[in-house]
Amino acid sequence: MNTRPVFHGSDIEKICEYYHLQKENIVNFGANVNPLGLSENVKSAIASHLDLLSSYPDRAYTSLRETIAGYCGIPADFILPGNGSSELISLLIESRMPKHTLILAPTYSEYSRELTFSGSTQEYYHLQEERDFRLDVEDLCRTLENGGYDFLILCNPNNPTSSAIMQDNLRGLIGFCETHDIFVMIDETYVEFAPDISAVTAVPLTTEFQNLMVLRGVSKFFAAPGMRLGYGITGNSTFLRQMREKQIPWSLNSIGAFAGEVMLKDTDYIRKTRALILSERDRLYQALSADPDYKAYQPYANFILLRIMKQGVTSFDVFERCIKKGLMIRDCASFQCLDGEYIRFCIMMPEDNTRLLHQLRGLSVNTDF
């Protein structure tokens, strides 16, 4: 009888209970959160502005939108702040009311979950391992043209593959969708970790196209998942107004709105984060690319996807080997459209990354499997 446990995502409490571990002793490589933690500037600013909780936030979030506009280089009128990207995904789908959706996969399961509430039929367009999960834009356009779709969902850079679609390809894809009445939602949760953000982001394209909305948040890059701050960007003022009308008033609290401004202006923290992630990601990618037991895919997000090439070793085997050493990676078996043995891990502090690298390397001489 197979009694192997099933863990989904970063189910750290369940994992701790099963393996008799303490949460504080685990390095979580599965959550994809900036290892630097919350900025000290943000902590200090929040602590000295707790009186904000005694007043309602500005219903239009004017100051926050101006800050986001400066950070992203687009007009403030293009921006809708929200209670995390999850609220904005839900609002977008509710306002758009798509009938037939195509989702680039494998990817984040929340898109599919929200679509089930909208009545939209949904299908997946599979990124191909043979192409190292790089999108074939022409083939995707043929699929869109022949499938009768009115809504396309992309995560860019993508989770869990860490692959990315370059801006030039995005322009062609969105333009094609515009001529076929297809609205495009692009989740850019991980774009700030890209080697060259300007080469990947679709934010500038919101000034060119009316059938586009880009979503971002502060959970991963700014290490603030508990703050629940996200923002949507679109040049389609009519659609943005529709979303705003459906949004619960003051969905983002006063502290979240204030802290968001401080975060986006913290250039020293942004610089330190990018320096850490880019250098450590390259170190780990180069090391694992040279290991015959894995196939590593070029990463654009703050995590790396590996395919296990050693015969007889499963993703759960490697997960269990690591967790017993207090290193929690992601077993990708629960991702739809990802056939084979894959693991994913995010970039943490250098000493922790070295510990993980030690556990991952040398499967050929390991006898624990």
N, C-alpha and C positions, 0 to 999 in steps of 0.2 A: 504493500500500500504506500502510495506517495504522500508523505506528510510535509513536503516542502512548503514553507510559508509563502504567502504572496504579499508583497509590499508595493504600495503605489506611491510614486513621487517621493517626497521627503517625509515619510510617515515615521518621524523619529521616535515618537512615544511608543508606537507599536514595536518598532525595532528594538528599542531599549528594553522593553518588557520581555521580548522573546529571547534576547541574548544576555539578559541580566546585566545591562550596562547603565551607567549614569549619563544623562544627557549632557552634563557639563564636561564630560570626558571624551566626547565625540567631536571630531572635526567634520563638519557637514559640507562635503563636496557635492551634495545633491541639490542645494537650494539656489545656487547661482547668484548669491548675494555678495557684494563687494566685501572682501575680508577686512578692509580698513574700518568697517563699522561706521556708525553715524559720525558725521563731522563734529569735531569739538566746538567749532564756531556755532553750529546749529544747536548743540546741547546748551551752550551758554546763552544763546539768544532765546531759546524756548524758556529756560529757567528764569530769565529776567523779564519775560513777557507773559507770565501766567494769568495776569489780569485780563488778557484778551478773552478769556473764557467767560467773563462777565458781560460780554457784549456780543451781539449778532455779527457775523461776518458781513462784509459788503456783498449784497446779493449778486452784484455783477462781477465781483472779484476783479475790480479794475486794476488795482496795483499789481496783483499777481499776474494778470494777463499781460500787462506791460512788461513785466520781468521776463515772462516766457517768450514774449515777442522779441525782446532783445537777445535772449539766449538762442533762439532758433532762427532769427533773422527774417521774420515774417510779420505782417500786420497783426496788431492785437485783436482786431475784429475777426480774425480767422480762428480764434482760440475759444474752446469750451473746457474749463476745468471741471473735474469730477471726482467722485469718491473712488479713486483707483481706476485703472483701465477696465476692470471688470464691470463697473457701472456704465462706463462709456460704450463698451461692447454691447451690453444689453440695450442701452438707449439707442444706439445706432441701428441695431437690428429691428427694434420695435418701431422706430421712426421710418426705416427704409421699407419694412414689410416685404422682404424678398420672397419670390416664389420658388426659385430654383438656384441653389448656391453651389459653387465649386470651391473646395478648400484645398490649398496646397498642403501636402502631407508627406511624411509624418509631422505632426505638430501638436500644439497645446490643445487639450481636450475641451477647454471652456467655450471655444467657438461653437463646437457641435452642440454642447449642452444648451447654449442660449438659442441656437437655431431651432431646437426641438420645441421651444416655447412659442415660436413665431409661426409655426405651420409650414415653414419652408422645407421643401425637399432638399437633401444635401448629398453631394457626392465628393469623392476625393480624387485629386490629381496627384499621382505618386511621383515624387522625386526618385530618380533611378540611381541605385548604387553604382551601376556601371559608369555613370557620369560623375561619380563622387558627390552625388546629391546636388549637382549644379543644374539649374533650371534650363530646359530646352524651351526658350520663349516661343519659337515658331510652332513647335508641337502643341504647347499650351494654347496658343491662339487658335489653332485648328480645332482643338477640343472645345474651346469656348464657342467658336463659330457654329459648330455642329450640334452642340448640346442644349441650346435654348436657355442658357443661363442668364440671370440678371444680377448676380452678385458674386464677387470673387473675394476670397479672404487669403491674405498672405501674412506670414510672420517673417520679418527681414531685419537682421539676420534671423535665421530660422532655428527654432527649438524643436527637436534635439540635435539636428544635424550640424549646426553652427555654420552652415553655408549661407551665402548671401547673393542677392541679385543686384548688379550694379545699376547706378542711376540711369545710364543711357538705355539699358534694356528695360528698365521700369518705364521710362518715357514712352518707348515704343509700345509696350504692353498696355499702359493706361490709355494711350491714344487709340489703340485698337479697340479697347473696351468702350471708349467713349462713342465710337462710331457704331457700336452694337448695343448701346443702351445698357451697359453693364457697369454697376457701381463697384468700386474697388476699396476695400478696407485693408490698410497695411499697419500691422502691429510692429512698432519699432522699439519694443522694450529693451533690446540689447544693442541698439545701433551705436550708443556712445562708447561701446567697447571695440568698435571696428577700427582697424589700423588707420583708415582714412574715412572719417565720418562723411565727408562731403561726397565721396565716391559712391556711398551706399544709400544715404537718406533720400526719401521721397518728399521731404518737407518743401523744398523749393518748387516742386511740381504742383503744389496746391495753388500756386499763382497762375498756372497754365491750364489746369483741368478742373471741371466742375463735378466730375464723377469720382472724386477721391477724398478719402479721409485718412489721416495718419494719426495713430494713437501712441502715446508715450506715457511713462510713469516714472516714479522715483524709487520703486521698490528694490531694483537690482543695482543700478549704478550708484545711487546715493544711499544704499543700505537702509532703506526706510519702508519696508513692507507693511509695518504696522501703522504708518501714517495715512495710508489709503489716499494718496494724491496721484491723479492722472490727468492728462489733458489731451483733447482731440483737436486736430488742426484741419480745416478745410476752407477753400475759397468759395464754397457754395453757401452763400449767406442765407438763402431760403431754407436749405436743409439744416443749417446750424440753428436757425431760429426754431424750426420744428423740434429739434432735439432739446433745445433749451426749454421750450414750452412743456415738454413731457418730463423734464428733470424735476426731482423733488427740490423745493427751495432750500438753500443753504446745505446742500448735500456734502460740502466740504466744510469742516469746522474752522473756527478762527485760528487756532494754533497751527493746523495743517496748512492753511493759506499763507500765514506769516512765515512758517518754517520753509515752505516751498520757495519763497523769495530769497531767503538766506542761502539755501542750498544752491540754487542756480547761479548765485553771484559768488560762490566760494571757489574762486579760480585756483587757489592753491590746492584745495582738496581734489578738484577735477584733474589738475596736472599730476598730482601724486598717484591718483587712481589709475590713470592711463599709463603712466610710467611703469607702475607695478604690474598691471595686467598684461600689457603688451610684451614686456621683457620676459616675464615668467611663462606666458603662453607660448612664446617662441621657443624657450628652453625646453619645455615639456613636449611640445610638438616635434621638435627636432630629435629628441631622445627616443620618443616612441615610434617615430617614423622609421628609425633605424632598427627597430626590434621586429624580427620576423614573426613573432607571435601575435602581432597586431597589424591592422591597417588603420592608419590615422588619417582623418579628413581635415583639409585645411580649415582652420577655425577663424571666424569673424566675430563671434560672440565671446563671452568670458568663460566658455567651456569648450571641451574637446570631446568629440565622439570617436570611439574606437570600435572596430570590429575585431572580435577574437578569432584568430586564424589557426590556433592550435587545436588539432583534432581532439575531440572528447572533452574539451573544457567549455563550460557554459557561462553565460553572463552571471548566473546566480552563484556559480563556483567562485568567480572573481569577486563578486560583491561580498560573499561570506568571508573570503580570505581577508578582505580589507576591513570589514566591520569588526572582526575579531581583534584587529589592531587599533580600533577606535577611529577608523577612517571610513566615513559613509559616502559611497559613490552611488550613482543611479544605475540600477539594472533596467535596461530599456525594453525588457520583454513586454511591458504593459503598453508601449506605444503602438498604435495602429499603423499599419503600412510599413513596418520595419521588420523585415524577415531576416532572420539570422541571429547571431549572438553578438549583442552590442552593449557597451557600457558608456556612460557619460559622466564626466566630472568637471567641476568648475575650478577656476584658478583661485588658490588661497595664498597664504603667506609663504615665502620661499622655503622655510624649514618644514612646513607641513607638506608642501608640494614635493619636497625631496623624500620625505617619508613615504608618500603615496607612490612616487616613482619607484622606490625600492621594492614595494609590494607588487607593483604591476609588472616589473621587468623580471625576466628569468623564469617564465612559466615552464620552459623546457627542462629545467633542472629541479623544479618543484615537485614534491611527492604528496602534497596535501590534497590533490584533486581526486 
